[in-house]
Each structure stands twice: as C-alpha cells, then as structure tokens.
Amino acid sequence: MSDGTPQGYTTEDGRRIGGVLMEMKNITLRFGGVKAITDISFDIREGEIRAIIGPNGAGKSSMLNVISGFYVPQEGEVWFRGRRRGPMKPYQVARLGIARTFQNIALFDGMSVLDNIMTGRLTMMKSGLLSQAMWWGGAQREETLHREKVEKIVDFLEIQNIRKTPVGRLPYGLKKRVELARALAAEPRLLLLDEPMAGMNVEEKEDMSRFILDVNDEFGTTIALIEHDMGVVMDLSDRVVVMDYGKKIGDGTPDEVRNNQEVIDAYLGVAHD
C-alpha cells in the first residue's frame, strides 16, 4: 500500500473501510515540457472518503482527471479493482463505475432538473434510438424504470420541489446539488467531486457536507474529492493526500496531515489543534 496502512481499516466512528479500490502508481503527467504531476503514488479504498488537497497550481485537478480517465499519464500505472486500466473513452469509464462532478458546473440549462439527472443513466439504457423516439414497448418500460431510480435520488437529495424546473433558473447551490444527483444516477462505485463546496455560503456547505456523508454511508459509495475549505476536508475525510507543485508532500489521516510540518509550511500555514 502506498502509505503502509494494512489492507482495510476501521475509522474512529466505527465504519469499516475495505481494501484498495483504485491505486495510482508512480504517476507522472506532462504538458509539453511542464510537469503537472511528478511520480505520485497513493490509493483509494472501498468505502472511504479520500481528499486531495494543495495550493492552487498543485496539480489536484490534473490528478482527478487522471483518476477519471480524461488524462493518460506519460509514466506510471492506474489500477482499478485489481486490474491495470489503460486509455479509455468517457462512456467506458462510466460503465466501469466511475462518475464525477466538475469545478465549473456542467449541466444543460434549458432542460429540467429531472431530465438533467436522467442523462446520468444514458450508459445503462439498452433500447435503440428509434424505439426511444417512438417511446413504446421495451423503451417505454426501460425509461419508466430509470425514472423511478432518478426519483429516488431526487427524494434523497431533497430537491422534489424543483424537479420540473429548468436548471438555468436555479441558484448556484442547487445547481451543485443537481450535478451531484446526475453523478449518483450513474450508480458509481467511485464518485469524484471537484470542489463541491466552491462558491457556496455556509448553509449550502453544511447541506452539501451532509449529503456527501449520507451518500458514503447509505449507498456505500467510495468518494474522492478536491476541496479548498480545510474545515470541510478535516471533517469529512478519512484520509488526505497533499500535493504541492505536482509532488506529494503528505498522506494520512486528517490529524496526521494537519500536524505534518512540510504540509504546514507549504499549505496550511499554521498547525490546527
């Protein structure tokens, strides 16, 4: 294991974390002559909330793009569920069980909340374009089943009252929640969250934090997230990996990271008691 922790562990609140779901092995990513990531290794384990933090320009988003399959590193290996993962197209990554949200919200403003969330289930739909257009037989039954799944997510995230509202009319915090709903609609085994609290007020952050914990607890979904709010990171995360200038400078529990002198010097500024 990348940090020496035995296979699986139990958290302070009694949750059992399983074995390695994804492992990044000696990842190096270059853009021309610039190294965005330099020889970084860490793992993400079944059922945990894993945070990736660091100053602006540290390479966090590049790492999330490697995890999601959008970037292919020049050096190193990505392993998922015990198998080495090669280059993949986005729909193949989704079918593998990986879904994500984005730092800049990527929704269809003219479509309703419900229809936006339904797009998260596209890779699971088996009926052809013609039968879907005619909406009969198997296509009708399939869409009804998918809508039932989506409605459960709508209830779970407490957005029933906006389900038919065009996304473009929603305030920022609710748009973030809809994007989370769309990712959950894909039934991911690994959920990637790129700055889920960015731009939110205190109340919105509290709501999103609660939903992230509930997704992890009730669905058993493994979560990896990038987040700048250190209060959120320390409260939500089981383990934290810290990047600075494309290199890993810390990896461990929130307490271990907040007391790591290299992390304090590079990022946190002062130790947090």
ZAVEX-654147 format. One line per 4 residues: number of its first residue (from 1); for each residue x, y, z of N, C-alpha, C. Coordinates in steps of 0.1 Angstrom, whole numbers, m for minus. Example, Ala and Ser with C-alpha at 12.3 -4.5 7.8 and 13.67 -1.06 7.14 Angstrom:
<pts>
1	132:m57:78:123:m45:78:132:m33:78; 128:m22:71:137:m11:71:129:0:79
</pts>
This chain:
<pts>
1	8:m12:0:0:0:0:9:12:0; 3:23:m5:12:35:m7:16:42:6; 8:40:16:12:47:29:15:37:40; 16:25:37:19:15:47:8:10:56
5	m4:15:54:m16:11:62:m20:m3:57; m23:m12:67:m28:m26:63:m40:m25:54; m42:m36:47:m54:m37:38:m67:m36:46; m74:m25:44:m86:m22:52:m83:m17:66
9	m93:m9:71:m91:m4:84:m104:1:90; m105:4:102:m117:9:109:m115:23:113; m125:32:109:m124:46:113:m127:48:127; m125:60:132:m128:64:146:m143:62:149
13	m151:65:139:m166:63:142:m171:49:140; m162:40:138:m166:26:137:m169:21:123; m168:29:113:m170:24:99:m159:15:94; m162:5:87:m152:m4:82:m148:m1:68
17	m136:3:66:m131:6:52:m124:m7:46; m128:m10:34:m123:m22:28:m109:m20:21; m106:m29:12:m93:m30:5:m92:m19:m5; m81:m20:m13:m78:m10:m23:m88:m11:m35
21	m95:0:m38:m104:1:m50:m96:6:m62; m88:17:m59:m80:23:m70:m66:26:m65; m56:24:m73:m43:27:m69:m36:34:m80; m30:45:m76:m21:53:m86:m7:50:m83
25	0:45:m93:14:40:m91:24:49:m99; 31:57:m91:42:65:m97:37:73:m110; 27:81:m108:21:88:m118:29:101:m121; 32:102:m134:38:115:m139:31:119:m151
29	27:132:m151:19:138:m162:26:151:m167; 28:151:m180:35:163:m186:26:170:m196; 27:183:m197:21:191:m207:32:198:m214; 37:192:m226:49:198:m232:61:195:m223
33	68:206:m220:79:205:m211:76:207:m196; 63:209:m193:59:212:m179:53:200:m173; 58:196:m161:53:185:m153:42:190:m144; 30:185:m146:19:188:m137:18:179:m125
37	23:166:m127:24:156:m117:37:149:m118; 44:147:m106:57:141:m107:57:129:m97; 57:117:m103:60:105:m95:51:103:m82; 38:104:m84:29:104:m72:23:90:m71
41	22:84:m59:16:72:m57:7:73:m44; m6:68:m46:m15:67:m34:m26:58:m38; m34:54:m28:m46:45:m31:m58:51:m26; m69:46:m31:m83:49:m26:m90:36:m23
45	m95:35:m11:m100:22:m6:m116:22:m5; m121:10:m6:m135:8:m7:m142:14:5; m152:23:3:m160:29:13:m155:41:20; m143:46:16:m137:58:23:m140:71:16
49	m138:82:23:m138:95:17:m124:100:17; m118:101:5:m104:104:3:m103:118:m3; m96:127:4:m94:141:m1:m81:143:m7; m81:151:m17:m68:156:m24:m68:171:m22
53	m58:176:m15:m57:190:m13:m43:195:m17; m42:209:m17:m30:215:m20:m33:229:m25; m22:238:m26:m24:252:m30:m29:252:m45; m33:263:m50:m36:265:m64:m24:261:m72
57	m26:254:m83:m15:250:m92:m7:238:m87; m12:231:m77:m5:220:m71:m6:207:m80; m16:207:m89:m19:195:m97:m30:187:m94; m39:192:m85:m50:184:m80:m60:181:m91
61	m64:191:m99:m74:188:m109:m68:179:m120; m55:180:m122:m48:171:m132:m49:157:m127; m47:155:m114:m48:142:m108:m62:136:m109; m72:145:m106:m85:140:m107:m89:136:m121
65	m83:143:m131:m85:140:m145:m78:127:m149; m67:124:m142:m61:111:m144:m69:100:m138; m74:102:m126:m83:92:m120:m95:89:m128; m101:100:m134:m113:98:m142:m111:93:m156
69	m98:92:m160:m95:87:m173:m94:97:m184; m97:110:m180:m96:121:m190:m82:123:m195; m72:123:m186:m58:124:m189:m52:110:m188; m42:107:m197:m34:95:m196:m20:99:m193
73	m15:94:m181:m1:98:m177:9:93:m186; 20:100:m188:32:95:m196:39:84:m189; 39:85:m176:46:74:m168:37:70:m156; 38:58:m152:31:52:m141:19:44:m145
77	12:39:m136:0:30:m139:m12:33:m130; m24:32:m135:m36:33:m128:m43:20:m127; m45:15:m115:m52:2:m112:m65:4:m106; m75:m3:m111:m89:m1:m106:m95:m15:m104
81	m99:m18:m92:m105:m31:m89:m95:m43:m92; m82:m40:m90:m72:m51:m91:m67:m53:m106; m71:m44:m115:m67:m45:m129:m61:m32:m133; m50:m33:m141:m44:m21:m147:m54:m15:m157
85	m56:m2:m156:m65:4:m165:m58:12:m176; m60:9:m189:m54:16:m200:m62:28:m204; m59:34:m215:m67:45:m221:m81:41:m223; m91:50:m219:m105:47:m221:m112:59:m225
89	m124:56:m232:m133:67:m236:m142:70:m224; m148:82:m223:m156:86:m212:m167:76:m209; m174:71:m219:m185:62:m216:m180:49:m211; m168:45:m214:m162:33:m209:m158:35:m194
93	m154:47:m190:m151:50:m176:m164:49:m168; m175:55:m174:m188:55:m167:m192:40:m165; m191:32:m175:m195:18:m173:m186:10:m164; m174:15:m162:m165:9:m152:m170:12:m138
97	m178:22:m136:m183:25:m123:m177:38:m117; m172:47:m125:m166:60:m120:m175:71:m126; m179:80:m117:m187:92:m121:m181:104:m114; m184:116:m119:m178:128:m113:m186:140:m115
101	m183:150:m106:m189:164:m108:m177:173:m112; m180:185:m116:m170:194:m121:m169:207:m113; m156:213:m114:m154:225:m107:m163:236:m112; m164:237:m126:m174:245:m132:m186:237:m136
105	m197:241:m131:m209:233:m133:m212:230:m148; m214:217:m151:m216:213:m165:m230:206:m166; m240:215:m166:m254:210:m168:m261:216:m180; m272:211:m184:m280:216:m195:m290:226:m190
109	m287:239:m191:m296:249:m185:m310:249:m190; m312:245:m203:m326:246:m208:m334:234:m204; m328:223:m199:m335:211:m195:m340:212:m180; m350:204:m177:m355:204:m163:m345:196:m155
113	m346:198:m142:m338:191:m132:m339:176:m134; m351:171:m136:m353:156:m138:m346:151:m150; m347:159:m161:m341:154:m174:m326:155:m173; m320:165:m166:m306:165:m164:m301:153:m156
117	m308:149:m146:m304:138:m138:m305:125:m147; m315:124:m155:m317:113:m164:m305:110:m173; m298:121:m177:m287:119:m185:m276:111:m179; m276:110:m165:m266:102:m158:m268:87:m160
121	m280:83:m166:m283:69:m168:m282:65:m183; m276:74:m191:m276:71:m205:m268:58:m208; m257:56:m202:m249:44:m205:m256:31:m200; m267:32:m193:m274:20:m188:m286:17:m197
125	m289:26:m206:m301:24:m215:m297:15:m227; m305:5:m229:m302:m5:m239:m311:m4:m252; m322:3:m251:m331:4:m263:m325:13:m273; m328:11:m286:m323:19:m297:m329:32:m298
129	m323:41:m307:m328:54:m308:m342:55:m314; m345:46:m323:m359:46:m329:m369:43:m319; m367:32:m311:m377:28:m301:m378:39:m290; m367:45:m287:m368:56:m277:m376:68:m282
133	m374:71:m295:m381:82:m301:m396:79:m302; m400:67:m305:m414:63:m305:m420:60:m292; m411:58:m282:m415:55:m268:m426:45:m267; m422:33:m270:m432:22:m269:m425:9:m265
137	m432:m1:m261:m427:m14:m258:m415:m13:m247; m404:m20:m251:m393:m21:m242:m387:m7:m238; m387:2:m248:m382:15:m245:m390:23:m234; m403:21:m235:m412:27:m225:m410:21:m211
141	m409:8:m211:m406:1:m198:m393:5:m192; m383:6:m201:m369:9:m196:m369:24:m191; m375:33:m198:m375:47:m193:m382:48:m180; m393:41:m178:m401:41:m166:m392:37:m154
145	m385:26:m157:m376:21:m146:m365:31:m142; m359:37:m153:m348:47:m150:m354:59:m143; m366:63:m146:m372:75:m139:m375:71:m125; m379:59:m122:m381:55:m108:m368:56:m100
149	m357:52:m106:m344:53:m99:m340:68:m97; m343:76:m107:m340:91:m106:m348:97:m95; m361:94:m95:m370:100:m84:m365:96:m70; m359:85:m68:m354:81:m55:m342:90:m52
153	m334:94:m62:m323:103:m59:m328:117:m56; m338:121:m64:m344:134:m61:m349:135:m47; m356:125:m42:m360:124:m28:m349:125:m18; m338:117:m21:m327:116:m13:m320:129:m11
157	m319:137:m22:m312:150:m21:m321:161:m18; m334:158:m16:m344:168:m11:m346:179:m21; m348:175:m34:m350:185:m45:m363:183:m52; m373:177:m45:m386:174:m51:m393:186:m56
161	m391:197:m50:m399:209:m54:m393:216:m66; m381:212:m71:m376:218:m83:m374:208:m94; m380:196:m92:m377:186:m102:m381:189:m116; m391:198:m118:m395:201:m132:m390:215:m136
165	m382:221:m128:m377:235:m130:m365:234:m140; m364:243:m150:m352:243:m159:m340:247:m150; m329:240:m152:m317:242:m144:m312:256:m144; m314:263:m156:m309:276:m158:m315:286:m148
169	m326:283:m142:m333:292:m133:m329:290:m118; m321:280:m116:m318:277:m102:m306:285:m97; m306:288:m84:m294:294:m78:m282:284:m78; m270:289:m76:m258:282:m77:m258:269:m68
173	m261:271:m55:m261:259:m46:m269:248:m50; m281:251:m56:m290:240:m60:m285:233:m73; m278:241:m82:m272:236:m94:m261:225:m90; m254:228:m80:m244:219:m75:m250:206:m70
177	m261:207:m64:m268:196:m59:m274:187:m70; m279:194:m81:m284:187:m92:m272:179:m99; m261:186:m100:m249:179:m106:m245:167:m98; m246:167:m85:m243:156:m76:m254:145:m79
181	m266:149:m81:m277:139:m84:m274:132:m97; m270:140:m107:m267:133:m120:m256:123:m119; m245:126:m111:m234:117:m109:m239:104:m102; m248:106:m92:m253:95:m85:m262:86:m93
185	m269:92:m103:m278:85:m112:m270:74:m120; m257:75:m121:m249:66:m128:m245:54:m119; m250:54:m107:m247:44:m97:m232:40:m96; m224:51:m93:m209:48:m94:m204:41:m82
189	m194:33:m84:m187:27:m73:m177:37:m67; m171:46:m76:m162:56:m72:m168:69:m77; m170:79:m67:m176:92:m71:m165:102:m69; m162:110:m79:m152:120:m79:m159:134:m78
193	m155:142:m68:m161:155:m66:m150:166:m67; m151:175:m77:m142:185:m79:m147:198:m73; m141:201:m61:m145:213:m54:m160:215:m52; m166:205:m45:m181:205:m44:m186:217:m36
197	m178:223:m28:m182:235:m19:m179:248:m25; m172:249:m37:m168:261:m42:m179:271:m45; m178:283:m40:m188:293:m43:m200:293:m34; m201:284:m24:m212:282:m16:m212:290:m3
201	m223:294:2:m224:300:15:m223:290:26; m223:294:39:m221:285:50:m233:274:50; m245:279:49:m256:270:49:m256:259:38; m252:264:26:m251:255:14:m240:245:16
205	m229:249:22:m218:240:25:m222:229:35; m230:233:45:m235:224:55:m244:213:49; m252:218:40:m261:208:33:m253:199:24; m244:204:17:m236:195:8:m228:185:16
209	m222:190:27:m214:181:35:m223:169:40; m235:173:44:m244:162:49:m247:152:38; m250:157:26:m253:148:15:m241:139:12; m229:145:12:m217:137:9:m216:125:19
213	m217:129:32:m217:118:42:m228:108:40; m240:112:37:m251:103:35:m249:94:23; m243:99:12:m240:91:0:m230:80:4; m220:84:11:m210:75:16:m216:64:25
217	m224:69:34:m229:60:44:m241:51:39; m250:57:32:m262:49:28:m260:41:15; m253:47:6:m250:40:m7:m238:32:m6; m229:34:3:m216:27:4:m207:32:m7
221	m209:44:m13:m201:49:m24:m187:54:m19; m177:50:m25:m163:55:m23:m163:69:m29; m157:78:m22:m156:92:m27:m142:97:m26; m138:104:m37:m125:111:m38:m129:125:m41
225	m124:135:m33:m128:149:m36:m116:158:m35; m117:169:m43:m108:181:m42:m116:192:m35; m110:198:m25:m117:208:m18:m107:218:m11; m110:231:m12:m101:241:m6:m105:244:9
229	m117:242:12:m122:245:26:m116:235:35; m106:238:43:m100:229:52:m109:224:63; m118:232:67:m127:227:77:m136:216:72; m140:217:60:m148:206:53:m139:194:52
233	m127:196:47:m118:184:44:m116:177:57; m112:184:67:m109:177:80:m121:170:86; m133:176:84:m145:170:90:m150:158:82; m148:158:69:m154:148:60:m145:136:58
237	m132:138:57:m123:129:51:m118:118:61; m116:106:55:m110:95:63:m95:96:61; m90:99:49:m76:101:46:m74:112:36; m62:119:37:m60:130:29:m46:129:22
241	m45:132:9:m33:132:2:m30:147:m1; m18:152:1:m15:166:m1:m5:167:m12; m8:176:m22:1:179:m33:6:193:m32; 18:195:m38:24:209:m39:33:209:m51
245	31:217:m60:39:218:m72:40:204:m79; 29:197:m80:29:184:m87:35:173:m79; 39:175:m67:45:164:m59:37:161:m47; 38:149:m42:31:145:m29:39:149:m18
249	34:157:m8:41:160:4:35:155:16; 23:149:15:17:143:27:6:133:24; 4:124:33:m6:113:30:m9:107:43; m22:108:48:m25:101:60:m39:106:65
253	m42:104:78:m54:108:84:m54:123:85; m66:130:87:m66:144:88:m57:149:99; m56:142:111:m48:146:122:m33:145:118; m29:134:111:m15:133:106:m11:144:97
257	m21:147:88:m18:157:78:m17:171:84; m26:175:93:m26:188:99:m13:190:108; m7:179:112:5:180:120:18:177:113; 17:176:100:29:173:91:35:187:88
261	48:189:93:54:202:92:56:206:77; 59:197:68:60:200:54:47:206:48; 36:200:53:23:204:48:20:218:54; 23:220:67:21:232:73:28:244:66
265	41:241:63:49:251:57:44:254:43; 40:244:35:36:246:21:22:251:20; 13:248:29:m1:250:26:m9:255:37; m9:248:49:m18:252:60:m14:265:67
269	m1:267:67:4:280:74:7:278:88; m3:272:96:m2:270:110:m8:257:113; m4:250:124:m9:238:128:m23:241:134; m33:231:131:m46:233:136:m48:223:147
273	m51:228:159:m53:219:171:m67:214:171
</pts>
